[in-house]
Amino acid sequence: MIGRNDPCWCGSGQKWKKCHYPRLPTGPALSKQYLTAYGIVLKTPEQIEKIRHACQVTARILDQLCQHAKEGVTTLELDELSRELHKKANATPAPLGYGSPPYPKSICTSLNEVICHGIPDKRPLQEGDILNIDVSCIVDGFFGDCSRMVSIGKISEEKQRVIDVSLQCLNLSIKMCKPGNEVWQIGDTIEKHARAHKCSVVNQFVGHGVGIAFHEAPEIPHHYNDLTIPFAPGMTFTIEPMINAGVRDGVIDPKDGWTVRTKDGKPTAQWEHTILITETGHEILTLI
C-alpha cells in the first residue's frame, strides 16, 4: 500500500501527500467526520478562546508552584498553595476527587522515581530531588493541563539526563503537530530521541484530548504506535512524555491506587503542554 511520503503514483515526482492524496473536507463536514470516525471534537473558535484562557490560568498557577518548590518545602504545602491559587483565579482543580479511588489532592507531585500521579504529602523536598508538578484546571467549564520539572539543589547526572531528554522529547514532538501529519509521528519522534540518549518511554500512560472535558479523544501515545489519525484544525490535546533512566515499566502503589513508580527505582521525568492544531501548524496553549 502506498504511504503518504512515498512518490505519487502519477509520476509527478512529488510525495503522494503533496499530490493526489485525498483532501480532508472543511468546516462542519470535517467536524462531523472526526466525531464519527474518531470520537474527536474539533473545537469552534468560541470554544478555543475559552480553552486558551483555561490553559493560561493553569500555566500561571503551575509557574507559581514551581517557584515555591524549594528545599524544606513539603509537597503538601504546595498543594495548599495550589488550592489558594485556584480560588484566587476562580478555577477548580480538575484532579481533586477525580477517578476511582477519588484522587485526594488538587495537584500531582511526582518525586524522583515516581512516574506520575504522585500524591502530595508531608515529606520535605531535599537536596538532590527532582519533582514533576502537574496542574489541571477547570475555568468556566473548560480545561487546561500542563506540567514541569523542578530540580532541588544539585542533582545527579542521571536525573539531569532524564529531565533534559524528556523536555527535548516534548519540544521535538510538538514540531510534528500540524495538519497533514498524523498522531503516530509524536510517539515515533519521542521514542527515537529517548532511545538515542539511553532512556526509555513509558507506554502505560498517554497524552489525551482535553478542553471541553478532562480526558477526551484521541489518545496520544508517546511510544511507537500506528495511529494514523491526521491532525486537523481545532484538535486540542496534551503531549506529556514520561521518560525513564532505566526500564519503561511502572508499578502502581497498591495502597493508594494512584502513585506510579519505576519498576527498577531509577529516576523519571515528564513535561507537558496542551496543544491546539491550527490551519497552518500548532499553538502551545499552556506557554506563558
C-alpha positions, 0 to 999 in steps of 0.5 A, a space after each residue: 500500500 502506498 504511504 503518504 511520503 512515498 512518490 505519487 503514483 502519477 509520476 509527478 515526482 512529488 510525495 503522494 501527500 503533496 499530490 493526489 492524496 485525498 483532501 480532508 473536507 472543511 468546516 462542519 463536514 470535517 467536524 462531523 467526520 472526526 466525531 464519527 470516525 474518531 470520537 474527536 471534537 474539533 473545537 469552534 473558535 468560541 470554544 478555543 478562546 475559552 480553552 486558551 484562557 483555561 490553559 493560561 490560568 493553569 500555566 500561571 498557577 503551575 509557574 507559581 508552584 514551581 517557584 515555591 518548590 524549594 528545599 524544606 518545602 513539603 509537597 503538601 504545602 504546595 498543594 495548599 498553595 495550589 488550592 489558594 491559587 485556584 480560588 484566587 483565579 476562580 478555577 477548580 482543580 480538575 484532579 481533586 476527587 477525580 477517578 476511582 479511588 477519588 484522587 485526594 489532592 488538587 495537584 500531582 507531585 511526582 518525586 524522583 522515581 515516581 512516574 506520575 500521579 504522585 500524591 502530595 504529602 508531608 515529606 520535605 523536598 531535599 537536596 538532590 530531588 527532582 519533582 514533576 508538578 502537574 496542574 489541571 484546571 477547570 475555568 468556566 467549564 473548560 480545561 487546561 493541563 500542563 506540567 514541569 520539572 523542578 530540580 532541588 539543589 544539585 542533582 545527579 547526572 542521571 536525573 539531569 539526563 532524564 529531565 533534559 531528554 524528556 523536555 527535548 522529547 516534548 519540544 521535538 514532538 510538538 514540531 510534528 503537530 500540524 495538519 497533514 501529519 498524523 498522531 503516530 509521528 509524536 510517539 515515533 519522534 519521542 521514542 527515537 530521541 529517548 532511545 538515542 540518549 539511553 532512556 526509555 518511554 513509558 507506554 502505560 500512560 498517554 497524552 489525551 484530548 482535553 478542553 471541553 472535558 478532562 480526558 477526551 479523544 484521541 489518545 496520544 501515545 508517546 511510544 511507537 504506535 500506528 495511529 494514523 489519525 491526521 491532525 486537523 484544525 481545532 484538535 486540542 490535546 496534551 503531549 506529556 512524555 514520561 521518560 525513564 533512566 532505566 526500564 519503561 515499566 511502572 508499578 502502581 502503589 497498591 495502597 493508594 491506587 494512584 502513585 506510579 513508580 519505576 519498576 527498577 527505582 531509577 529516576 523519571 521525568 515528564 513535561 507537558 503542554 496542551 496543544 491546539 492544531 491550527 490551519 497552518 501548524 500548532 499553538 502551545 496553549 499552556 506557554 506563558 
